[in-house]
């Protein structure tokens, strides 16, 4: 502005200073400057702030600008026209701003540790921009610069700011970490893809190797099966000849020494066969080829047969050997009698082997029934899971079969008595001896084998079921055995849907318990009870009464069980005096009229008997007979455990029954002592008599390449009345079986040279099929004229020493009807021929 008085003009804009200013200036008219006047007029017309062009401020000599705001009188509307704004203008408000100071303060807040250089330009005239801030010639790191527009509120002026670093900035951490992270991620992704692909290749290669190993394993399994078949055949074939010839030898007239030698050799041969069977069973279990069959059988007969196997050994040792089956157990079951016999035989055999005194007790109950009464607490010792065993029983130690303490106190007389009372109180159905809940399809039995032997050491109990393992090395030396029986039994029990465990205490004994699931045999299931080989007991003892003198309740219950199977009513007392007192009428312990109808039998245990008792009892009974208290003297029967007990029998003893008790043995003794021997043959329709009835007069063809086996098979069949012809090869059998032929059955060996039994059977079935087809079409040949048989089917039974499942499947596939393993026995032979020859007999 000029330093001279303001000229005369229409309007003035005097400045009112809010602070002291230059002394020589008295007043300042903003309208006198051309740019200032323009700014004031624009501000009042637009109603917005207006900036001046940059100029040097007085004093500091720095660039600055003046910002001018219009001030209007009150009441001016927001949308007033320009004329209204000019008319309502009251004055102006302005201020000078130091641009350099403002920019420096702003940069100080934003720059941080970096030096930022800024240039601010007034670019209202783009051809000649004015530098408001910054050096005239910009320097610094120009590569990184930023240009932005500044808005100070004046729409008629434009300002621009250029920012740059004073020097090249350092590389930030993110500039390093971000690429590095991206690189690492890419590397990881690549490695994952590579590892996945490599893994895929490895898995593919492993699958290929596994497929090869599977084929090798299957080939090895086939080779193993073939090896087992060959070994079984090569070992059992000569053993069949040995045992068969020994059996035939025993049927001849031998002196006692010769008979003893032959029987010893036969026992050793059967032991060898048993060992071979166990090894083969173990091999079949490992190969997964052991199957459980389902046929009707009588469990009580099976148990009687098992007990009979060990009767001689138990008598020799003088130990009580007994079996008891609950009346709740059905008479006929559907299952595998051979396997259940094998399990119980293994357990009883071990008990007989390791027991020198006391007892061995086998009892069978329904599993749900037994669990109701197992209320004794057993802490430890179960299956060898702990090092100590403590058994707390609700009964005394002497309430057992022999009076010695047992390992598992849950099998006490108290529980046994509860079981007996349960059997007597619950109702029965009339069919099959089954309990009231016989509508259930399945029956779960609990079988217990209890002994008072040496027990199993605690450290060895965890490996009892391990194959080929025994308690220690001295066990096999002292007692023998291979340690395979229990492992096989465990596998068989699991195949039958059950479990096996044990409780054992050293020097006390062991108790093995297992469960097994069977099917009920009823008319609805279609089972043929005639083929169960159940022991048919005589019926002539029905209604007969007996008195049992036994001071041990468990043993008395076992004896009562066998007598009740014969239909005999039994009264149990503890002493002979109770019998005599009751007979005199001094107490009512016995039911009245016990001597009235049928003969009465008095059974006395050996530990109650003696010379004094013999004399006293005889005198007392004679006196009672003379006084008319009894119609006749009862028959006295002594129950003995060993041969020494048998010698106790005096003149008053009618007969001595040697334990273990078996219903058929007891029946035979009673028939002898009561003079009923004529009925014995009529009441025994099984065994050799049954085979004689089935085979008598039948034409049997035996085919075997081994001449010794031919002689054995022919000798066994001829023994039962069969007419036997022999052939040494499959081709010879084909020539003998050309239709029509006279044979009723054929026993065919499997492994033979030239033509084996499988191929021979196939050709026989083919001939029969062709002949039957011709008969149906009426195309009979001349050789067949007059023969009226419409359908041909000869029963062919495989006769081989190979007992593996694969051979049985092959026999069925080629058309064979049955299977007889060598060496075969009477029961096995009866089972094989009964299915086919019973209709012809």
C-alpha positions in Angstrom: 0.0 0.0 0.0 1.1 3.5 -0.7 2.3 5.6 2.2 0.0 8.6 1.4 -3.4 9.8 2.3 -6.3 8.0 0.9 -7.9 9.7 -2.0 -11.5 10.8 -1.9 -13.8 7.8 -2.8 -17.3 6.6 -2.3 -16.6 4.2 0.6 -13.8 3.4 2.9 -12.7 0.4 4.9 -10.8 1.7 7.9 -8.9 -0.8 9.9 -9.5 -1.0 13.7 -6.3 -2.4 15.2 -6.6 -4.8 18.1 -3.0 -4.2 19.0 -0.3 -1.5 18.7 1.1 -1.2 15.2 3.5 1.0 13.3 3.6 4.4 15.0 3.5 6.5 11.9 0.3 4.9 10.8 -2.7 6.6 12.2 -5.4 4.8 10.2 -5.4 2.3 7.3 -8.0 2.2 4.6 -8.2 -1.2 3.0 -10.2 0.1 0.1 -7.2 2.2 -1.0 -5.2 -0.9 -2.2 -6.3 -2.3 -5.4 -5.9 -6.0 -4.4 -7.3 -5.3 -0.9 -10.3 -3.5 -2.4 -10.9 -6.4 -4.7 -10.8 -8.9 -1.9 -13.2 -6.8 0.3 -15.7 -6.4 -2.5 -15.5 -10.2 -3.3 -15.8 -11.2 0.3 -19.0 -9.1 1.0 -20.5 -10.1 -2.3 -19.9 -13.9 -1.8 -20.2 -14.1 2.0 -17.0 -16.3 2.1 -13.4 -15.8 3.2 -11.0 -14.4 0.7 -7.2 -14.5 0.6 -4.8 -12.0 -0.7 -1.8 -12.8 -2.8 1.3 -13.6 -0.8 3.3 -10.6 0.4 6.2 -9.9 2.8 5.0 -9.3 6.3 6.3 -6.3 8.1 8.8 -7.1 10.8 9.5 -10.7 10.0 9.8 -10.1 6.2 8.3 -13.6 5.7 5.6 -14.4 3.2 2.1 -14.1 4.4 -1.5 -13.7 3.4 -4.4 -11.7 4.7 -7.7 -13.6 5.2 -10.8 -11.4 5.0 -14.3 -12.4 6.2 -17.4 -10.2 5.7 -19.5 -9.3 8.7 -23.2 -8.7 8.2 -26.0 -7.3 10.2 -28.4 -9.7 12.0 -31.3 -11.0 10.1 -29.6 -11.7 6.8 -31.1 -14.9 5.3 -28.7 -17.7 4.2 -29.9 -17.5 0.6 -29.6 -13.7 0.3 -28.9 -12.1 -3.0 -25.6 -10.2 -3.8 -27.4 -6.8 -3.5 -28.9 -7.8 -0.1 -25.4 -8.9 1.1 -23.9 -5.6 0.0 -26.7 -3.7 1.7 -26.5 -5.7 5.0 -22.6 -5.4 5.2 -21.6 -4.1 8.6 -17.9 -4.4 8.3 -15.0 -6.8 7.8 -12.8 -9.1 9.9 -9.3 -9.8 8.6 -6.0 -11.3 9.8 -2.5 -11.8 8.5 -1.0 -15.3 8.6 2.6 -16.3 8.4 2.6 -19.2 5.9 6.1 -20.4 6.7 5.4 -20.7 10.4 2.1 -22.6 9.8 3.8 -25.1 7.4 6.8 -25.6 9.7 4.5 -26.4 12.7 2.5 -28.8 10.6 5.6 -30.5 9.3 7.0 -30.8 12.8 3.9 -32.8 13.8 3.9 -35.1 10.7 7.5 -35.7 9.9 8.5 -37.6 13.0 12.1 -38.8 12.6 12.4 -38.0 8.9 13.2 -34.5 7.5 10.5 -33.5 5.1 11.0 -30.6 2.7 7.9 -28.7 1.5 7.2 -26.1 -1.1 3.8 -24.2 -1.1 2.8 -22.4 -4.3 0.0 -20.0 -5.2 -1.0 -21.4 -8.6 -3.9 -19.1 -9.3 -1.9 -18.1 -12.3 -0.6 -21.4 -13.5 1.9 -19.8 -15.9 3.6 -17.9 -13.1 3.2 -19.8 -9.8 4.2 -17.9 -6.7 6.4 -19.6 -4.0 4.7 -19.1 -0.7 6.9 -21.4 1.3 10.2 -23.3 0.6 13.4 -22.7 -1.2 13.4 -21.0 -4.6 15.2 -23.9 -6.1 13.9 -27.2 -4.6 16.4 -29.8 -3.5 16.3 -33.1 -1.6 15.2 -36.6 -2.7 13.0 -35.8 -5.6 12.3 -39.4 -6.6 9.8 -39.7 -3.8 7.6 -36.5 -3.9 3.9 -35.9 -3.3 1.9 -33.0 -4.7 -1.4 -32.0 -3.1 -3.8 -29.1 -3.5 -4.6 -26.8 -0.5 -8.0 -25.3 0.1 -8.0 -22.2 2.3 -11.6 -21.5 1.7 -11.2 -18.9 -1.2 -12.8 -20.4 -4.3 -10.9 -17.9 -6.5 -7.4 -18.9 -5.4 -5.6 -22.2 -5.8 -2.7 -23.4 -3.7 -0.4 -26.4 -4.2 1.9 -28.2 -1.8 4.9 -30.4 -2.9 6.4 -32.7 -0.2 9.6 -34.7 -0.4 12.3 -36.2 1.8 15.4 -34.2 2.4 17.5 -37.3 1.7 16.8 -40.8 0.6 14.7 -42.5 3.3 15.8 -45.8 4.8 14.0 -49.0 3.7 11.1 -49.7 6.1 10.9 -53.0 8.0 7.6 -53.8 6.3 9.3 -53.5 2.9 11.6 -56.4 4.0 9.2 -58.5 6.1 6.4 -58.5 3.6 8.3 -59.9 0.6 10.1 -62.3 2.9 6.8 -63.5 4.3 5.4 -63.9 0.8 8.5 -65.8 -0.2 8.3 -68.1 2.8 4.6 -68.7 2.3 5.2 -69.6 -1.4 8.0 -71.9 -0.4 5.8 -73.6 2.2 3.0 -74.0 -0.3 5.4 -75.4 -2.8 6.8 -77.8 -0.1 3.3 -78.9 0.9 2.4 -79.6 -2.7 5.7 -81.5 -3.2 5.2 -83.4 0.1 1.6 -84.2 -0.9 2.6 -85.5 -4.3 5.5 -87.4 -2.8 3.1 -88.9 -0.1 0.7 -89.8 -2.9 3.5 -91.7 -4.7 4.5 -93.4 -1.5 1.0 -94.4 -0.6 0.5 -95.7 -4.1 3.7 -97.7 -3.9 2.7 -98.9 -0.4 -0.7 -100.0 -1.8 1.0 -101.9 -4.5 3.4 -103.6 -2.0 0.4 -104.4 0.3 -1.4 -105.9 -2.7 1.6 -108.0 -3.4 2.0 -109.0 0.3 -1.8 -109.8 0.4 -1.3 -112.1 -2.5 1.7 -113.7 -0.9 -0.2 -114.0 2.4 -3.1 -115.7 0.6 -0.7 -118.0 -1.1 1.0 -118.7 2.2 -2.4 -119.3 3.8 -3.2 -121.8 1.0 0.2 -123.4 1.4 -0.3 -123.5 5.1 -3.6 -125.2 4.7 -2.2 -127.6 2.3 0.7 -128.3 4.6 -1.7 -128.9 7.5 -3.8 -131.2 5.4 -0.7 -133.1 4.3 0.8 -133.3 7.8 -2.6 -134.2 9.3 -3.1 -136.9 6.7 0.5 -138.3 6.9 0.4 -138.5 10.7 -3.2 -139.5 11.3 -3.2 -142.2 8.6 -0.6 -144.5 10.3 -2.1 -143.6 13.7 -5.5 -144.8 12.3 -3.9 -148.1 11.5 -2.2 -148.4 14.9 -5.3 -147.5 16.9 -7.6 -149.6 14.6 -5.4 -152.6 14.9 -5.1 -152.2 18.7 -8.9 -152.0 18.9 -9.3 -155.1 16.8 -6.6 -156.8 19.0 -8.5 -156.0 22.1 -11.5 -157.8 20.7 -9.5 -161.0 20.6 -8.8 -163.4 23.4 -5.8 -161.9 25.3 -4.4 -162.8 28.7 -4.2 -160.0 31.3 -0.6 -159.0 30.5 -1.3 -158.8 26.7 -4.5 -156.9 27.3 -2.7 -154.4 29.6 0.1 -153.8 27.0 -2.5 -153.3 24.2 -4.6 -150.9 26.3 -1.5 -148.9 27.3 -0.5 -148.6 23.6 -4.0 -147.5 22.8 -4.0 -144.8 25.5 -0.7 -143.5 24.2 -1.9 -143.4 20.7 -5.1 -141.5 21.7 -2.9 -139.1 23.6 -0.8 -138.5 20.5 -4.0 -138.0 18.4 -5.2 -135.5 21.0 -2.0 -133.5 20.8 -2.2 -133.5 17.0 -5.8 -132.3 17.2 -4.8 -129.4 19.6 -2.0 -128.3 17.3 -4.3 -128.4 14.3 -7.0 -126.5 16.2 -4.5 -123.8 17.1 -3.5 -123.5 13.5 -7.1 -123.3 12.3 -7.8 -120.6 14.9 -4.8 -118.6 13.7 -6.0 -119.0 10.1 -9.6 -118.0 11.0 -11.0 -121.3 9.7 -12.4 -122.8 12.8 -16.2 -122.8 12.7 -18.8 -123.8 15.3 -21.5 -126.1 14.1 -25.1 -126.2 15.4 -26.6 -129.6 16.0 -28.9 -130.9 18.7 -27.2 -132.5 21.7 -27.7 -133.5 25.3 -25.4 -131.6 27.6 -25.8 -134.0 30.5 -24.7 -136.9 28.3 -21.7 -134.9 27.1 -20.7 -134.1 30.7 -21.1 -137.7 31.8 -18.8 -138.8 28.9 -16.2 -136.2 30.0 -16.3 -137.3 33.6 -15.9 -140.9 32.5 -12.7 -140.1 30.8 -11.0 -139.2 34.1 -12.8 -141.7 36.4 -9.7 -144.0 36.6 -7.3 -141.2 37.4 -9.6 -139.7 40.0 -10.1 -143.1 41.7 -6.4 -143.6 41.7 -5.8 -140.3 43.4 -8.8 -140.7 45.7 -10.3 -137.3 44.8 -14.0 -136.5 44.5 -15.0 -135.9 40.8 -18.5 -134.8 40.3 -20.8 -133.1 37.8 -24.1 -131.3 38.4 -26.4 -129.7 35.9 -29.2 -127.4 37.0 -32.8 -128.6 36.3 -33.3 -125.2 34.7 -31.0 -126.1 31.8 -32.9 -127.6 28.9 -32.3 -131.3 28.1 -31.6 -130.7 24.4 -29.6 -127.7 23.1 -28.5 -126.6 19.7 -24.8 -126.1 19.5 -21.4 -127.7 18.9 -21.2 -130.7 21.3 -17.6 -131.6 20.2 -16.3 -128.1 21.0 -18.1 -127.9 24.4 -16.7 -131.3 25.2 -13.3 -130.2 24.2 -13.4 -127.1 26.5 -14.6 -129.0 29.5 -12.2 -131.9 28.9 -9.3 -129.4 28.8 -10.4 -127.8 32.1 -11.2 -131.1 33.9 -7.9 -132.6 32.6 -5.9 -129.7 34.0 -7.7 -130.1 37.3 -7.1 -133.8 37.5 -3.5 -133.2 36.6 -2.8 -130.6 39.3 -5.0 -131.9 42.1 -3.8 -134.5 44.5 -6.5 -134.2 47.2 -9.9 -132.8 47.7 -12.3 -132.5 44.8 -13.0 -131.5 41.2 -16.5 -130.2 40.8 -18.2 -129.3 37.4 -21.6 -127.6 37.6 -23.7 -125.9 35.0 -26.4 -123.2 35.6 -28.2 -120.6 33.5 -26.0 -117.5 33.5 -28.7 -115.1 34.5 -29.7 -117.5 37.3 -26.1 -117.9 38.6 -25.5 -114.1 38.7 -28.4 -113.7 41.2 -26.6 -115.7 43.9 -22.9 -114.6 43.3 -23.0 -112.2 46.3 -19.7 -113.1 47.8 -17.0 -110.5 47.3 -13.8 -111.4 45.5 -11.0 -108.8 45.7 -8.2 -109.5 43.3 -6.9 -112.7 41.9 -9.4 -112.7 39.0 -7.6 -113.7 35.8 -4.4 -112.8 37.5 -4.9 -109.1 37.4 -3.5 -108.5 40.8 -0.7 -109.9 42.8 -2.7 -110.8 45.9 -6.1 -112.5 46.2 -8.5 -112.2 49.1 -11.8 -114.1 49.0 -14.6 -113.3 51.3 -17.3 -115.9 51.3 -20.6 -116.0 53.1 -20.0 -119.7 54.0 -17.5 -121.7 56.0 -14.5 -123.3 54.4 -15.8 -126.8 54.8 -19.1 -126.4 52.9 -17.7 -127.8 49.7 -17.8 -131.1 47.8 -14.8 -132.6 49.7 -14.7 -130.4 52.8 -11.6 -128.5 51.6 -11.5 -124.8 50.9 -12.0 -123.7 47.3 -10.5 -120.7 45.6 -13.7 -118.9 44.7 -15.9 -118.5 47.7 -18.9 -117.5 45.6 -19.4 -121.2 44.8 -20.4 -121.9 48.4 -23.1 -124.2 49.8 -25.2 -121.2 50.7 -25.4 -120.0 47.1 -25.8 -123.6 45.9 -28.7 -124.0 48.4 -30.3 -120.8 47.1 -30.0 -122.1 43.6 -31.7 -125.4 44.5 -34.5 -123.6 46.2 -34.9 -121.4 43.2 -35.2 -124.5 41.0 -37.9 -125.9 43.2 -40.0 -122.8 43.5 -40.2 -121.5 39.9 -42.6 -123.3 37.6 -41.6 -125.4 34.6 -43.0 -125.9 31.2 -44.0 -129.4 30.2 -41.8 -129.6 27.1 -38.2 -130.5 27.0 -37.6 -129.8 30.7 -37.3 -126.1 30.0 -38.1 -123.4 32.5 -41.0 -121.1 32.2 -39.1 -118.6 30.0 -38.6 -121.2 27.2 -39.9 -118.8 24.6 -36.5 -117.2 24.4 -34.5 -118.5 21.4 -31.1 -118.4 23.1 -29.8 -119.9 26.3 -26.6 -118.6 28.0 -25.0 -121.2 30.3 -22.4 -120.7 33.0 -20.1 -123.7 33.4 -17.8 -123.8 36.4 -14.9 -126.2 37.0 -13.7 -126.0 40.6 -10.7 -127.9 42.0 -8.6 -127.9 45.2 -5.2 -128.4 43.5 -1.9 -126.6 43.7 -3.4 -123.4 42.2 -1.6 -120.9 39.9 1.2 -118.7 41.2 0.2 -115.0 41.1 3.1 -114.0 38.9 2.0 -116.5 36.2 -1.8 -115.8 36.2 -1.5 -113.1 33.6 -0.2 -115.6 31.0 -2.5 -118.5 31.6 -4.2 -118.2 28.3 -1.0 -117.6 26.3 -0.3 -120.4 23.9 2.5 -122.8 24.8 3.1 -121.0 28.1 3.0 -122.7 31.5 3.4 -121.4 35.1 7.2 -122.2 35.0 9.6 -124.7 33.6 9.0 -127.2 36.4 5.3 -127.5 35.5 6.0 -129.2 32.2 8.6 -131.4 33.8 6.4 -132.5 36.8 3.0 -132.7 35.1 3.6 -132.7 31.4 1.5 -130.8 28.8 2.1 -128.3 26.1 0.4 -125.3 27.5 -2.0 -125.0 24.5 -5.2 -126.3 25.9 -6.4 -123.2 27.8 -5.6 -120.9 24.8 -7.7 -123.1 22.5 -10.5 -123.2 25.1 -10.5 -119.4 25.3 -10.8 -119.1 21.6 -13.6 -121.7 21.4 -15.5 -119.9 24.2 -15.3 -116.6 22.4 -16.5 -118.3 19.2 -19.5 -119.5 21.2 -20.3 -115.9 22.2 -19.0 -116.3 25.8 -16.2 -115.4 28.1 -13.8 -117.3 30.3 -12.1 -116.2 33.5 -10.7 -117.8 36.7 -9.9 -117.3 40.3 -6.9 -119.1 41.6 -5.0 -119.1 44.9 -1.7 -121.0 45.4 -2.0 -124.2 47.5 -5.8 -123.6 47.7 -7.0 -124.4 44.1 -8.5 -122.8 41.0 -12.0 -122.2 39.7 -12.5 -121.7 36.0 -15.8 -120.3 34.8 -17.0 -119.7 31.3 -20.2 -118.8 29.5 -21.5 -120.0 26.2 -24.6 -119.2 24.1 -26.8 -122.0 22.7 -30.1 -122.2 20.9 -33.1 -123.8 22.4 -34.1 -127.0 20.6 -37.9 -127.2 20.1 -40.3 -128.4 17.6 -40.4 -125.0 15.9 -36.7 -125.1 15.2 -37.0 -128.4 13.4 -34.2 -130.2 15.2 -34.2 -134.0 15.2 -33.7 -135.1 18.8 -33.4 -138.7 17.7 -29.9 -138.0 16.4 -28.6 -136.2 19.5 -26.9 -139.4 20.8 -28.4 -138.6 24.2 -28.0 -141.3 26.8 -31.3 -143.2 27.2 -31.8 -144.0 30.8 -34.0 -146.9 32.0 -37.5 -146.0 33.2 -37.9 -148.9 35.6 -36.9 -146.9 38.7 -39.8 -144.4 38.5 -41.4 -143.9 41.9 -38.7 -145.8 43.7 -37.4 -144.2 47.0 -33.9 -143.9 48.3 -32.3 -142.6 51.5 -29.0 -140.9 51.2 -26.7 -140.6 54.2 -24.2 -137.8 53.6 -22.9 -135.2 56.0 -21.7 -132.9 53.2 -24.7 -131.0 51.7 -23.0 -130.2 48.3 -22.0 -133.8 47.8 -25.5 -134.9 48.8 -27.1 -132.5 46.2 -24.9 -134.0 43.5 -25.9 -137.6 44.4 -29.5 -136.5 44.5 -29.2 -135.0 41.0 -28.0 -138.3 39.5 -30.7 -140.3 41.3 -33.5 -138.0 40.3 -32.5 -138.4 36.6 -33.5 -142.0 37.1 -36.9 -141.0 38.6 -35.9 -142.0 42.1 -37.3 -139.9 45.0 -34.4 -139.1 47.4 -34.3 -138.1 51.1 -31.0 -136.8 52.4 -29.9 -137.2 56.0 -26.6 -136.5 57.8 -26.2 -139.6 59.9 -27.4 -143.2 60.0 -29.0 -142.6 63.4 -31.4 -140.2 61.7 -32.5 -143.0 59.4 -33.1 -145.4 62.3 -34.9 -142.8 64.4 -37.1 -141.8 61.6 -38.0 -145.5 60.9 -38.9 -146.0 64.6 -41.2 -142.9 64.3 -39.2 -140.8 66.8 -39.0 -137.8 64.4 -40.6 -136.8 61.2 -37.5 -136.1 59.1 -38.5 -138.7 56.5 -41.7 -138.8 54.7 -44.1 -141.5 55.8 -44.6 -144.6 53.8 -41.1 -144.7 52.4 -40.9 -148.5 52.6 -44.5 -149.2 51.7 -44.6 -149.7 47.9 -41.4 -150.2 45.9 -38.0 -151.4 47.2 -36.0 -148.9 49.2 -32.3 -148.3 48.7 -30.1 -146.9 51.4 -27.0 -145.1 50.0 -24.2 -144.3 52.4 -21.1 -142.3 51.7 -17.7 -144.0 52.4 -16.6 -141.5 55.1 -19.8 -142.4 57.1 -19.2 -146.1 56.8 -17.1 -148.4 59.0 -17.0 -151.9 60.6 -18.9 -150.8 63.7 -21.5 -149.0 61.6 -21.9 -152.1 59.4 -22.6 -154.4 62.4 -24.8 -151.8 64.2 -26.9 -151.0 61.1 -27.4 -154.7 60.2 -28.6 -155.5 63.8 -30.9 -152.4 63.9 -32.5 -153.2 60.5 -33.1 -156.8 61.4 -34.7 -155.7 64.7 -36.9 -153.2 62.8 -38.0 -155.9 60.3 -38.8 -158.4 63.1 -40.9 -155.7 64.9 -42.8 -155.0 61.6 -41.5 -151.5 61.2 -40.3 -152.2 57.7 -41.6 -154.8 55.3 -38.1 -155.9 54.1 -34.5 -155.1 54.5 -33.4 -152.1 52.4 -30.6 -152.6 49.9 -27.4 -150.9 51.2 -25.2 -149.3 48.6 -21.8 -147.8 49.5 -20.5 -144.8 47.5 -16.8 -145.1 47.2 -14.2 -142.6 45.9 -11.1 -144.9 45.7 -10.3 -148.6 45.7 -9.4 -148.4 49.4 -12.9 -147.1 50.2 -14.3 -150.0 48.3 -12.7 -152.4 50.7 -14.8 -151.0 53.6 -17.9 -152.7 52.3 -19.0 -155.4 54.7 -21.5 -158.2 54.6 -24.5 -155.8 54.8 -23.4 -153.9 51.7 -25.3 -155.0 48.6 -22.9 -153.3 46.1 -20.3 -150.6 45.9 -20.7 -147.8 43.4 -17.4 -146.2 42.4 -17.3 -142.5 41.8 -17.5 -140.4 39.8 -21.2 -141.0 39.6 -22.9 -141.4 36.2 -26.6 -142.0 35.8 -26.2 -145.0 33.5 -23.6 -146.6 35.9 -25.9 -146.0 38.9 -28.8 -147.6 37.0 -26.7 -150.7 36.1 -25.7 -151.1 39.7 -29.3 -150.8 41.0 -30.5 -153.3 38.4 -27.9 -155.7 39.6 -28.6 -155.3 43.3 -32.4 -155.4 42.8 -32.3 -158.3 40.3 -33.6 -156.3 37.4 -30.8 -157.3 35.0 -33.2 -158.5 32.2 -34.4 -155.0 31.6 -30.9 -153.7 30.9 -30.7 -154.8 27.3 -34.1 -153.4 26.6 -33.3 -150.0 28.0 -30.0 -149.5 26.1 -30.8 -148.5 22.5 -27.5 -146.8 21.8 -23.9 -147.7 21.2 -23.0 -150.9 19.6 -26.6 -152.2 19.6 -27.6 -149.1 17.6 -24.8 -149.7 15.1 -25.7 -153.3 14.8 -29.2 -152.3 14.0 -28.1 -149.8 11.4 -25.3 -151.7 9.7 -26.5 -155.3 10.0 -26.8 -156.7 6.4 -25.9 -153.4 4.7 -23.6 -153.5 1.7 -20.8 -151.0 2.3 -18.0 -150.1 -0.1 -14.7 -148.9 1.4 -12.3 -147.0 -0.8 -8.7 -146.4 0.4 -5.3 -146.7 -1.1 -3.8 -147.8 2.2 -4.2 -151.5 2.8 -3.9 -151.2 6.6 -6.6 -148.6 6.7 -8.8 -150.8 4.5 -8.4 -153.6 6.9 -9.2 -151.4 9.9 -12.3 -149.8 8.3 -13.5 -153.2 7.0 -12.9 -154.8 10.4 -14.9 -152.0 12.2 -17.8 -152.2 9.9 -17.9 -156.0 9.8 -17.9 -155.9 13.6 -21.4 -154.4 13.4 -22.7 -156.8 10.8 -22.1 -154.9 7.6 -21.1 -156.7 4.3 -17.9 -154.9 3.2 -16.2 -154.7 -0.1 -12.9 -152.9 -0.6 -11.4 -150.9 -3.4 -7.9 -149.4 -3.5 -8.4 -146.5 -5.9 -11.0 -144.2 -7.2 -11.1 -145.9 -10.6 -11.8 -149.3 -9.0 -14.6 -147.7 -7.0 -16.1 -146.3 -10.3 -16.1 -149.8 -11.8 -17.9 -151.2 -8.8 -20.4 -148.5 -8.6 -21.6 -148.7 -12.2 -25.4 -148.6 -12.2 -27.2 -150.6 -11.0 -25.2 -151.6 -8.0 -26.0 -153.2 -4.7 -24.3 -150.8 -2.2 -26.1 -148.9 0.5 -23.2 -146.6 1.4 -19.6 -145.8 0.5 -16.7 -144.7 2.7 -14.3 -142.8 0.3 -10.8 -141.8 1.2 -9.9 -138.3 0.0 -6.2 -138.5 -0.9 -5.5 -141.3 -3.4 -3.2 -141.6 -6.4 -4.5 -141.6 -10.0 -8.0 -140.4 -9.0 -8.6 -138.9 -5.6 -11.9 -139.2 -3.7 -13.1 -135.8 -4.8 -12.9 -136.6 -8.6 -14.3 -140.1 -8.0 -17.3 -138.6 -6.2 -17.9 -136.1 -9.0 -18.0 -138.8 -11.6 -20.3 -141.0 -9.4 -22.7 -138.1 -9.0 -22.6 -137.5 -12.8 -23.5 -141.1 -13.5 -26.3 -140.9 -11.0 -27.6 -137.7 -12.5 -27.6 -139.2 -16.0 -29.3 -142.4 -14.9 -32.0 -140.4 -13.0 -32.6 -138.3 -16.0 -33.0 -141.3 -18.2 -35.4 -142.9 -15.7 -37.5 -139.7 -15.7 -37.6 -139.7 -19.5 -38.3 -143.5 -19.7 -35.0 -144.2 -21.5 -33.8 -147.2 -19.6 -30.9 -149.3 -21.0 -31.1 -153.1 -21.3 -28.9 -153.5 -18.2 -31.3 -151.4 -16.2 -34.5 -153.1 -17.2 -36.5 -154.4 -14.3 -34.8 -152.0 -11.9 -37.5 -149.6 -10.6 -35.3 -147.0 -8.7 -36.3 -143.6 -10.1 -33.6 -141.5 -8.3 -30.1 -142.6 -7.6 -28.1 -141.2 -4.7 -25.5 -143.3 -2.9 -24.5 -141.9 0.5 -20.8 -141.2 0.2 -18.9 -140.4 3.4 -15.4 -138.8 3.2 -13.0 -141.0 5.1 -9.7 -139.0 5.6 -7.1 -138.1 8.2 -7.3 -134.5 7.0 -9.6 -132.5 9.4 -9.2 -128.9 8.3 -12.2 -126.8 7.2 -11.0 -126.5 3.6 -11.2 -130.2 3.1 -14.7 -130.3 4.6 -15.8 -127.6 2.2 -14.3 -129.4 -0.8 -16.1 -132.6 0.3 -19.4 -130.8 0.3 -18.6 -129.1 -3.0 -17.9 -132.3 -4.9 -21.1 -133.9 -3.6 -20.1 -136.0 -0.6 -22.8 -136.4 2.1 -20.7 -136.6 5.3 -17.3 -136.6 6.8 -15.5 -139.2 9.0 -12.1 -138.3 10.3 -9.5 -141.0 11.0 -9.2 -142.7 13.4 -13.0 -143.0 13.8 -14.7 -144.4 16.9 -18.0 -146.0 17.6 -19.9 -142.8 18.4 -18.4 -140.9 15.4 -19.3 -143.8 13.1 -22.9 -143.9 14.4 -23.3 -140.1 13.9 -22.1 -140.5 10.3 -24.2 -143.4 9.2 -27.4 -142.6 11.2 -28.3 -139.7 8.9 -28.5 -142.0 5.8 -29.1 -145.6 6.9 -31.8 -145.0 9.5 -34.4 -145.0 6.7 -33.1 -148.3 5.3 -33.0 -150.1 8.7 
